[in-house]
Amino acid sequence: MASGGKRTKGTSSRPKSKRAAGSAPPRAEEVDAQSEDSAVEAQVDPDSLEPDEAELVEVEPEEDAPRSAPSKALARAGESGLSNRDPLQAYMAEVQRHPLLTRDEELALSRQYRDTGDVRTAYRLVASNLRLVVKLAHEYHRNPLSLLDLVQEGNIGLMQAVKKYDPERGVKLSSYAAWWIRAYILRYIMDNWKMVKLGTTEAQRKLFFKLRQEQEKLIAQGFEPSPKLLAERLNVTEQDVVEMDQRLGHDEVSIDAPLGGDDEGSRATRADRYLPSGAVPADERLGAEQLKALFREKLAEFSQSLEGKERYIFEHRLTADEPLTLQDIGDKYGVSRERARQIEAALIQRMREFMREHIPDFDLVATPKA
């Protein structure tokens, strides 16, 4: 998982978990500004998050449920003696100060905010649903993710939901907001699941959220969850399924981590096993052999176009195992050594042009390395 202090570009301006653990919920004047930018910062498409009315399920922010799980964590923290005032306990104490709204109050405030855009009205709607964020954050809390970080991301999703909520749809705000809260929490988990940040596509985001769920569903139905079947069910490619399965199933390993214990003789690291080898890699050897075979084939074709002195120089000097000297060639044809050199230079130039025409990227492989 990425370290808690690192965030993706575009999100560094957002406060970290200290805001979620502070002595007060988000200020009313921050609701509009943060909800306006939150979808862009988290790279979430608001239109893709809009649920169908048939999919909306009534979700209530439970007043007592969030207290039970934090209380256990707080008890463990108290036993360790690390802090007398746990940040989560302080946050929950502040959340409990905001009462839940009745259905009529929620509708009245939602219509008022829709018509006027009053940030104080939005503040009341957000504050009354903070318990819901904590409840949903607990559903996705896994070590080593911070619960308060998940709460913070869920709060941003809640503010976005308040901004987009339409009270005339006949759905409670808590049911509609649950979709936005989960979307922002899942987005945060996906961005911070690995130490190494990997680029993701829309298909990979879908797989991150649904792959394990679909695998369990297929197993329960008696099917083998093969990549091909999963790809058909999730409408993605088999390669996307394989890559995401590998990402979810393998953790990063530090190459500097010691392999043994604490004794002097066991301080070797994984990096020691990956020292560069002096041997030529197999792919380079194979490529070199293929290139040699291609050169031999093209040289044989080129030699068929030669006659007289040029053919003799090609066979007995340029491609011979024991090449003749220029003086030997000059003596054979009754020309000077310089004239033999000129004929050889012209022949080499013709051969180079022939190779450049018949071998792609000939100049790249023919140019000597500096």
VOMILUM-451992 format. One line per 5 residues: number of its first residue (from 1); their letters; for each residue x, z, y negated of N, C-alpha, C. Coordinates in steps of 0.2 Angstrom, whole numbers, m for minus. Atoms other than C-alpha are relative to their C-alpha. Example, Ala and Ser with C-alpha at 12.3 -4.5 7.8 and 13.67 -1.06 7.14 Angstrom:
REM residues 2
1) as) 4,0,6,62,39,22,4,0,m6 ~ m4,m1,6,68,36,5,m4,3,m5
//
This chain:
REM residues 370
1) masgg) 4,0,6,0,0,0,4,0,m6 ~ m4,0,6,6,m3,m17,0,7,m3 ~ m1,m7,3,13,12,m27,m6,0,m5 ~ 5,m1,4,0,20,m37,1,m2,m7 ~ m2,2,7,9,16,m54,0,m7,m1
6) krtkg) 0,7,1,9,m3,m51,m7,m3,0 ~ 7,3,0,m6,m13,m56,2,m8,m1 ~ m1,7,1,m8,m32,m57,m1,m1,m7 ~ 0,2,7,m6,m41,m73,m7,m1,m2 ~ 7,1,3,m21,m40,m85,m4,7,1
11) tssrp) 4,m6,m1,m26,m22,m79,4,6,m2 ~ m5,m6,2,m11,m12,m86,m3,4,m6 ~ 3,m3,5,m22,m8,m101,m5,5,2 ~ 6,m4,m2,m35,1,m91,4,7,2 ~ m3,m6,m2,m32,20,m89,0,1,7
16) kskra) 0,m2,m7,m27,27,m72,m4,5,2 ~ 5,m5,m3,m35,40,m62,0,6,m4 ~ 0,m6,4,m31,53,m76,m7,0,m4 ~ 7,1,4,m47,46,m85,m5,3,5 ~ 5,m2,m5,m57,49,m69,0,8,1
21) agsap) m1,m7,m2,m50,67,m67,m1,4,m6 ~ 0,m3,6,m52,71,m85,m6,5,m1 ~ 5,m5,1,m63,84,m93,m7,m3,m3 ~ 6,3,2,m76,71,m98,m1,m7,3 ~ 1,7,m2,m84,55,m92,1,m5,m5
26) praee) m1,5,5,m82,38,m101,m4,1,m6 ~ 4,0,6,m86,39,m119,m5,m5,m1 ~ 6,5,1,m102,30,m125,3,m6,m3 ~ m2,6,4,m92,19,m137,4,m5,5 ~ m4,4,m5,m81,13,m122,m4,m5,5
31) vdaqs) 3,3,m6,m95,7,m111,m1,m8,m1 ~ 0,7,1,m98,m10,m119,6,m4,0 ~ m6,4,0,m80,m15,m122,3,0,7 ~ m3,0,m7,m74,m10,m104,m5,m4,4 ~ 5,3,m4,m90,m17,m96,1,m8,m1
36) edsav) 0,7,2,m87,m34,m105,7,m3,3 ~ m6,2,m3,m69,m35,m99,2,1,7 ~ m2,m2,m7,m69,m27,m82,0,m5,5 ~ 1,5,m5,m75,m42,m73,6,m5,0 ~ m5,5,1,m61,m53,m80,7,4,2
41) eaqvd) m6,m4,m2,m48,m39,m77,1,0,7 ~ 0,0,m8,m52,m37,m59,m1,m6,3 ~ 1,7,m2,m54,m56,m57,m6,0,5 ~ 7,0,m4,m72,m53,m50,m4,m5,m4 ~ 5,5,3,m84,m67,m53,m7,4,0
46) pdsle) 6,m4,1,m100,m58,m60,m6,m4,4 ~ 6,4,m4,m112,m72,m53,1,1,7 ~ 0,m1,m7,m105,m70,m36,m2,7,3 ~ 2,m6,m2,m109,m52,m36,m8,2,m1 ~ 8,m1,1,m128,m54,m41,m3,0,7
51) pdeae) 3,0,m6,m137,m48,m25,m7,m3,0 ~ 7,2,m1,m153,m56,m19,m5,6,0 ~ 5,m6,0,m169,m45,m21,m1,2,7 ~ 1,m2,m6,m171,m45,m3,5,4,3 ~ m6,m3,m3,m154,m38,0,1,7,m3
56) lveve) m1,m7,3,m156,m23,m12,m4,5,4 ~ 3,m6,m3,m159,m6,m4,0,5,m4 ~ 0,m6,5,m164,9,m13,6,5,2 ~ m5,m5,m1,m149,20,m15,0,5,m6 ~ 1,m6,4,m150,37,m23,7,3,m1
61) peeda) m6,m4,1,m135,46,m31,m2,7,2 ~ 2,m7,m3,m136,62,m20,4,5,m4 ~ m3,m5,4,m133,77,m30,4,5,4 ~ m3,m5,m4,m127,88,m16,6,m3,5 ~ m5,4,m5,m118,75,m4,7,0,m3
66) prsap) m7,1,2,m103,72,m15,4,7,0 ~ m4,m7,0,m99,91,m16,3,2,6 ~ m2,m3,m6,m97,94,2,7,m3,2 ~ m7,2,m1,m82,82,5,5,2,m4 ~ m5,m2,4,m73,86,m10,2,7,1
71) skala) m1,m7,m1,m75,104,m7,5,2,6 ~ m5,m1,m6,m65,103,10,7,m2,m3 ~ m7,2,3,m51,93,1,2,5,m5 ~ m2,m5,4,m51,106,m12,3,7,3 ~ m2,m6,m3,m50,120,0,7,m1,3
76) rages) m6,1,m2,m35,112,8,5,0,m5 ~ m4,0,6,m27,109,m9,2,7,m2 ~ m1,m7,2,m29,128,m13,4,3,5 ~ m4,m3,m4,m22,133,3,8,m1,0 ~ m7,2,0,m6,123,0,3,4,m7
81) glsnr) m3,m4,6,m4,133,m17,3,m5,m5 ~ m3,4,4,0,117,m26,m3,0,m7 ~ 3,0,6,m13,119,m40,m6,5,0 ~ 6,m5,0,m26,132,m45,m6,m4,m3 ~ 6,4,3,m37,118,m54,1,m7,3
86) dplqa) m1,7,m3,m38,102,m43,m4,m5,m5 ~ 3,5,5,m42,87,m54,m6,m3,3 ~ 7,2,m3,m56,81,m42,m5,5,m1 ~ 5,m5,1,m64,98,m44,m2,0,m7 ~ 2,0,8,m63,97,m63,m5,m6,m1
91) ymaev) 5,6,2,m71,80,m63,m7,1,3 ~ 7,m1,m3,m85,85,m51,m4,5,m4 ~ 4,m5,4,m89,100,m62,m2,m3,m6 ~ 2,3,6,m90,89,m77,m6,m5,2 ~ 5,4,m2,m101,76,m67,m6,4,1
96) qrhpl) 6,m3,m1,m113,89,m62,m4,3,m6 ~ 3,m2,6,m117,93,m80,m5,m5,m3 ~ 4,5,2,m126,77,m82,m6,m1,5 ~ 6,0,m5,m144,77,m75,m2,m7,2 ~ 3,6,m2,m152,64,m65,m6,m2,m4
101) ltrde) 6,2,4,m165,53,m73,m6,m1,4 ~ 5,2,m4,m182,51,m67,m1,m8,m1 ~ 1,7,0,m189,34,m64,m2,m3,m6 ~ 3,2,7,m199,33,m80,6,0,m5 ~ m5,m1,5,m184,39,m90,5,m6,1
106) elals) m5,6,m1,m172,26,m82,m3,m7,m2 ~ 3,6,3,m184,12,m86,0,0,m7 ~ 1,0,8,m187,17,m104,7,m1,m3 ~ m7,1,3,m168,19,m107,3,m7,2 ~ m3,7,m2,m164,2,m98,m3,m5,m5
111) rqyrd) 3,5,4,m176,m7,m108,2,1,m8 ~ m3,m1,7,m170,1,m124,7,m3,m1 ~ m7,2,0,m152,m3,m120,0,m8,0 ~ 0,7,0,m157,m21,m116,m2,m3,m7 ~ 2,2,6,m166,m23,m132,4,1,m6
116) tgdvr) m3,m2,6,m155,m14,m144,8,0,1 ~ m7,0,m2,m138,m13,m135,4,6,m3 ~ m2,m6,3,m136,5,m141,5,3,6 ~ m5,m2,m4,m120,12,m133,m2,7,3 ~ 2,m7,m2,m127,30,m133,m5,0,6
121) tayrl) 4,1,m5,m141,24,m122,3,m2,7 ~ m4,2,m6,m129,15,m110,4,6,3 ~ m4,m6,m3,m119,32,m109,m4,4,4 ~ 4,m4,m4,m134,41,m103,m1,m3,7 ~ 1,3,m7,m137,28,m89,6,0,4
126) vasnl) m6,0,m4,m119,28,m84,1,7,3 ~ m2,m7,m2,m117,47,m84,m5,3,5 ~ 5,m3,m5,m133,50,m74,2,m3,7 ~ m1,3,m6,m126,39,m60,7,1,3 ~ m7,m2,m2,m108,46,m59,1,3,7
131) rlvvk) 0,m3,m7,m113,55,m43,0,m5,5 ~ 1,5,m4,m117,39,m35,7,m4,1 ~ m7,3,m1,m99,32,m38,4,4,4 ~ m4,m4,m4,m91,47,m30,m2,0,7 ~ 2,1,m7,m102,45,m15,2,m6,3
136) lahey) m2,6,m2,m98,27,m13,8,0,1 ~ m8,m1,0,m79,31,m16,2,3,6 ~ m2,m4,m6,m79,43,m1,m1,m5,6 ~ 1,4,m6,m86,29,10,7,m4,1 ~ m6,5,m1,m70,18,7,7,4,m1
141) hrnpl) m6,m3,1,m57,32,5,4,1,6 ~ m4,0,m6,m43,30,17,7,2,m3 ~ m7,m1,2,m25,37,16,4,m6,0 ~ m2,m5,6,m14,34,6,m3,m2,m7 ~ 4,1,6,m27,28,m7,m2,6,m3
146) slldl) 2,m6,3,m31,40,m20,m8,0,m1 ~ 7,0,1,m49,45,m21,m2,m1,m7 ~ 2,0,7,m49,47,m40,1,m7,m2 ~ m1,7,1,m42,29,m41,m6,m4,2 ~ 6,3,m3,m57,23,m31,m6,2,m5
151) vqegn) 6,m2,4,m69,33,m42,1,m3,m7 ~ m1,3,7,m61,26,m58,m2,m8,0 ~ 2,7,0,m63,8,m52,m8,m1,1 ~ 7,0,m1,m81,12,m46,m4,1,m7 ~ 3,m1,7,m85,19,m64,0,m7,m4
156) iglmq) 0,7,4,m80,2,m71,m5,m4,3 ~ 5,4,m3,m91,m7,m59,m7,3,m2 ~ 6,m3,2,m105,5,m64,m2,m2,m7 ~ 1,2,7,m103,1,m82,m2,m7,m1 ~ 2,7,0,m104,m17,m78,m7,m1,2
161) avkky) 7,1,m3,m120,m15,m68,m5,2,m6 ~ 5,m2,6,m128,m6,m83,m1,m5,m5 ~ 1,5,5,m124,m20,m94,m4,m6,3 ~ 3,6,m3,m131,m33,m82,m7,2,3 ~ 6,m2,m3,m146,m23,m76,m6,m2,m3
166) dperg) 6,2,3,m163,m30,m78,m6,4,3 ~ 5,m5,m3,m177,m16,m77,m6,m4,2 ~ 6,3,m2,m190,m29,m75,0,m3,7 ~ m1,2,m7,m184,m34,m57,m4,4,5 ~ 4,m4,m4,m193,m19,m50,5,4,5
171) vklss) m5,m3,m5,m176,m12,m42,3,6,m4 ~ m3,m6,4,m169,5,m47,7,m2,m2 ~ m7,1,2,m153,5,m56,5,2,5 ~ m5,m3,m5,m144,15,m43,1,m5,6 ~ 0,5,m5,m148,2,m30,4,m7,m2
176) yaaww) m3,6,3,m142,m13,m41,7,2,m1 ~ m7,m2,2,m126,m3,m47,4,1,6 ~ m4,m1,m6,m121,0,m29,4,m6,2 ~ m4,6,m1,m116,m18,m27,6,m1,m4 ~ m6,1,4,m105,m18,m42,5,5,1
181) irayi) m5,m6,m2,m97,m1,m38,4,m2,6 ~ m3,2,m7,m93,m7,m20,5,m6,m2 ~ m4,6,1,m86,m24,m27,6,2,m4 ~ m6,m2,3,m74,m15,m39,4,4,4 ~ m5,m5,m5,m68,m2,m26,3,m5,5
186) lryim) m3,4,m5,m65,m16,m13,5,m4,m3 ~ m5,4,4,m56,m26,m26,6,4,m1 ~ m5,m4,1,m45,m12,m30,4,1,7 ~ m3,m2,m7,m42,m8,m11,4,m7,2 ~ m4,7,m2,m37,m27,m8,6,m1,m4
191) dnwkm) m6,1,4,m25,m27,m22,6,5,1 ~ m5,m5,m1,m16,m11,m17,1,2,7 ~ m1,m1,m7,m17,m12,2,7,0,2 ~ m6,2,m3,0,m19,4,5,2,m6 ~ m6,0,5,17,m15,m5,1,m6,m3
196) vklgt) m2,6,3,20,m33,m7,m7,m4,m2 ~ 6,3,2,7,m42,m17,0,m7,2 ~ 0,7,m3,1,m58,m9,m6,m3,m4 ~ 5,4,3,m9,m72,m17,m6,0,5 ~ 6,1,m4,m27,m73,m11,m5,m5,m3
201) teaqr) 5,5,1,m41,m86,m11,m7,3,1 ~ 7,m3,m1,m60,m84,m11,m1,1,7 ~ 1,0,m8,m60,m87,8,4,7,2 ~ m4,m6,m2,m46,m73,10,m4,6,m2 ~ 3,m6,3,m56,m61,m1,m6,1,5
206) klffk) 6,m1,m5,m72,m64,10,3,3,7 ~ m3,m3,m7,m61,m61,26,2,7,m1 ~ m2,m7,1,m54,m45,19,m5,5,1 ~ 6,m4,0,m71,m38,17,m4,0,6 ~ 5,1,m5,m80,m45,32,4,m1,7
211) lrqeq) m3,2,m6,m67,m49,46,m1,5,5 ~ 0,m6,m5,m66,m32,55,m8,1,2 ~ 7,0,m1,m85,m31,53,m3,m5,5 ~ 2,6,m4,m88,m48,61,3,1,7 ~ m3,m1,m6,m76,m44,75,m4,5,4
216) eklia) 4,m5,m4,m85,m28,80,m7,m3,2 ~ 7,2,m1,m102,m37,79,1,m5,6 ~ 0,5,m6,m96,m51,91,2,4,7 ~ m1,m4,m6,m89,m38,103,m6,3,3 ~ 6,m3,m2,m105,m29,103,m5,m5,3
221) qgfep) 4,5,m3,m114,m45,107,3,m3,7 ~ m2,2,m6,m103,m48,122,5,m7,m1 ~ m4,6,1,m92,m62,114,7,2,m2 ~ m7,m1,1,m73,m64,113,1,m2,m8 ~ m1,1,7,m69,m63,94,6,m5,m1
226) spkll) m5,5,1,m58,m79,94,1,m2,m7 ~ m1,3,7,m51,m86,78,m5,m6,m2 ~ 5,6,1,m62,m102,80,m7,3,m1 ~ 7,m2,0,m78,m92,83,m1,4,m7 ~ 0,m4,6,m74,m80,68,0,m5,m6
231) aerln) 0,4,6,m70,m95,57,m7,m4,m1 ~ 7,3,1,m87,m103,61,m5,5,m3 ~ 4,m5,3,m96,m87,58,0,1,m7 ~ m1,m2,7,m88,m84,41,1,m6,m4 ~ 0,6,4,m87,m102,36,7,m1,m4
236) vteqd) m7,1,2,m68,m102,34,4,m4,5 ~ m4,4,m4,m53,m111,42,3,5,5 ~ m3,m4,m5,m45,m104,58,7,3,m3 ~ m7,m3,2,m28,m102,49,m2,6,m5 ~ 2,m6,4,m37,m91,36,m1,6,4
241) vvemd) 1,m6,m4,m43,m80,50,6,3,3 ~ m6,m2,m3,m26,m79,58,4,4,m5 ~ m4,m3,5,m17,m75,42,m3,7,m2 ~ 3,m7,2,m29,m61,37,0,5,5 ~ m1,m5,m5,m29,m53,54,7,3,0
246) qrlgh) m7,m3,0,m10,m52,53,1,5,m6 ~ m1,m4,6,m11,m45,35,m3,7,1 ~ 4,m7,m1,m24,m31,41,3,4,5 ~ m2,m4,m6,m15,m27,57,7,2,0 ~ m7,m1,1,3,m26,51,2,3,m6
251) devsi) m2,m3,6,11,m14,39,7,m2,m2 ~ m7,1,2,27,m17,29,4,5,2 ~ m6,m4,m2,43,m10,35,6,0,m5 ~ m6,0,5,57,m5,23,6,m2,4 ~ m6,1,m4,73,m13,29,6,5,m1
256) daplg) m5,m5,2,83,1,21,m2,7,4 ~ 2,m6,m4,74,14,32,5,1,6 ~ m5,m1,m5,86,22,44,m3,0,7 ~ 2,1,m7,84,18,63,0,7,4 ~ m1,m6,m4,90,35,70,m2,6,m4
261) gddeg) 2,m6,3,89,53,66,5,2,m6 ~ m4,m2,6,99,63,53,8,1,2 ~ m7,m1,m2,116,64,63,4,m6,m3 ~ m5,5,3,131,54,56,0,m7,3 ~ m1,6,m4,131,41,70,m7,m4,0
266) sratr) 6,3,m1,113,36,67,m3,m2,m7 ~ 2,2,6,112,30,49,0,m8,m1 ~ 1,7,0,111,12,53,m8,m2,m2 ~ 7,2,2,96,3,45,m2,m7,3 ~ 3,6,m3,85,m12,49,4,m6,m3
271) adryl) m3,5,4,95,m22,36,7,m2,4 ~ m6,1,m4,111,m20,48,m2,m5,5 ~ 1,4,m6,102,m30,61,m2,m7,m3 ~ 2,7,3,98,m45,49,6,m2,m4 ~ m5,2,3,115,m48,43,1,m8,1
276) psgav) m1,7,m1,119,m67,40,4,m2,5 ~ m4,2,m6,126,m76,55,4,m6,m2 ~ m4,6,2,140,m89,54,m2,m6,4 ~ 2,6,m3,132,m100,66,m5,m4,m4 ~ 4,5,4,123,m116,60,m7,1,3
281) pader) 6,m1,m3,104,m113,62,m2,m6,4 ~ 2,5,m4,95,m123,75,m3,m6,m3 ~ 4,6,4,84,m133,63,5,m4,m3 ~ m5,5,4,100,m139,53,3,m4,5 ~ m3,4,m5,108,m144,69,m4,m6,3
286) lgaeq) 5,5,m2,93,m154,75,0,m5,m5 ~ 0,5,5,92,m162,58,6,m4,m1 ~ m6,4,0,110,m167,58,0,m5,5 ~ m1,5,m6,109,m175,75,m5,m6,m1 ~ 5,6,1,93,m185,70,3,m4,m6
291) lkalf) m3,4,5,102,m191,54,6,m4,2 ~ m5,4,m3,117,m196,64,m2,m6,4 ~ 3,5,m4,106,m206,76,m2,m6,m5 ~ 3,5,5,98,m215,61,5,m4,m3 ~ m5,4,3,114,m219,53,3,m5,5
296) rekla) m3,5,m5,121,m227,69,m5,m6,1 ~ 5,5,m1,105,m237,71,1,m5,m6 ~ 0,5,6,106,m244,53,7,m3,m1 ~ m7,3,0,125,m247,54,0,m6,5 ~ 0,6,m4,122,m258,69,m4,m6,m3
301) efsqs) 3,6,3,109,m268,60,4,m3,m6 ~ m4,3,5,120,m270,45,6,m4,2 ~ m6,4,m3,135,m276,56,m2,m7,2 ~ 2,7,m2,124,m291,62,0,m5,m6 ~ 0,5,6,124,m298,44,7,m2,m2
306) legke) m7,1,2,143,m298,43,4,m6,4 ~ m4,6,m3,155,m313,47,8,1,m3 ~ m7,1,3,174,m316,45,4,6,m1 ~ m4,m6,2,185,m304,36,m4,6,m1 ~ 4,m6,1,171,m292,32,m2,3,6
311) ryife) 1,m2,m7,166,m291,50,6,4,3 ~ m6,m3,m3,184,m288,55,2,7,m3 ~ m1,m7,3,186,m274,42,m5,5,2 ~ 5,m5,m2,170,m266,46,1,3,7 ~ m1,m2,m7,174,m265,65,7,3,1
316) hrlta) m7,m2,m1,193,m262,64,3,5,m5 ~ m2,m5,4,194,m251,49,m5,5,m2 ~ 6,m5,2,177,m243,43,m3,4,6 ~ 3,m3,m6,170,m239,60,4,1,6 ~ m4,0,m5,185,m239,71,3,8,1
321) deplt) m3,m6,m2,192,m223,80,7,1,m3 ~ m6,0,3,209,m228,74,1,m6,m4 ~ 1,5,4,207,m238,59,7,m3,m2 ~ m6,4,2,220,m252,54,1,2,m8 ~ m2,m1,7,229,m250,37,m2,m7,m4
326) lqdig) 2,6,5,225,m262,22,6,m5,1 ~ m6,4,m1,243,m269,25,m1,m4,6 ~ 2,4,m6,238,m274,43,m5,m5,m1 ~ 6,4,1,222,m282,38,3,m6,m5 ~ m3,5,4,232,m292,24,4,m4,4
331) dkygv) m5,4,m4,245,m298,36,m4,m5,5 ~ 3,4,m5,232,m304,48,m3,m6,m3 ~ 3,6,4,223,m315,35,4,m3,m5 ~ m5,3,5,238,m319,24,m2,1,m7 ~ 1,m2,7,232,m310,9,4,7,m2
336) srera) m3,m6,2,239,m296,m1,m4,7,2 ~ 3,m6,m2,236,m278,2,m6,2,m5 ~ 5,m1,5,226,m277,m15,m6,m4,2 ~ 6,4,m1,215,m291,m10,m4,3,6 ~ 3,m3,m6,211,m283,7,m4,6,m3
341) rqiea) 4,m6,3,206,m267,m3,m6,m2,m4 ~ 5,2,3,195,m277,m14,m6,m2,4 ~ 5,2,m5,186,m285,1,m4,6,3 ~ 2,m6,m3,184,m267,8,m5,3,m5 ~ 4,m3,5,177,m260,m8,m7,m4,m1
346) aliqr) 6,4,0,164,m274,m9,m4,1,6 ~ 4,m1,m6,159,m272,9,m3,7,0 ~ 3,m7,0,156,m253,6,m5,1,m5 ~ 5,0,5,146,m256,m9,m7,m3,3 ~ 5,3,m3,135,m268,1,m3,4,5
351) mrefm) 3,m4,m5,133,m256,15,m4,6,m3 ~ 4,m5,3,128,m242,3,m7,m2,m3 ~ 7,3,3,114,m253,m5,m4,m1,6 ~ 4,1,m6,108,m257,13,m3,7,2 ~ 2,m6,m3,107,m239,18,m5,3,m5
356) rehip) 4,m3,5,99,m234,2,m7,m3,0 ~ 7,4,m1,85,m247,5,m3,2,6 ~ 3,m1,m6,82,m242,23,0,7,2 ~ 0,m7,m2,85,m223,23,m3,4,m6 ~ 3,m4,6,74,m212,12,5,6,m2
361) dfdlv) m5,m5,2,84,m200,1,7,m1,2 ~ m7,1,m2,100,m208,6,5,3,m5 ~ m4,m2,5,108,m203,m11,1,8,1 ~ 0,m8,m1,104,m184,m7,5,2,6 ~ m4,m2,m6,113,m184,10,7,m3,m1
366) atpka) m6,3,0,127,m196,5,5,3,m6 ~ m4,m3,6,133,m186,m11,3,6,3 ~ m3,m6,m3,146,m174,m6,m1,6,m4 ~ 1,m6,3,143,m156,m10,6,2,m4 ~ m5,m3,5,152,m148,m25,4,6,3
//
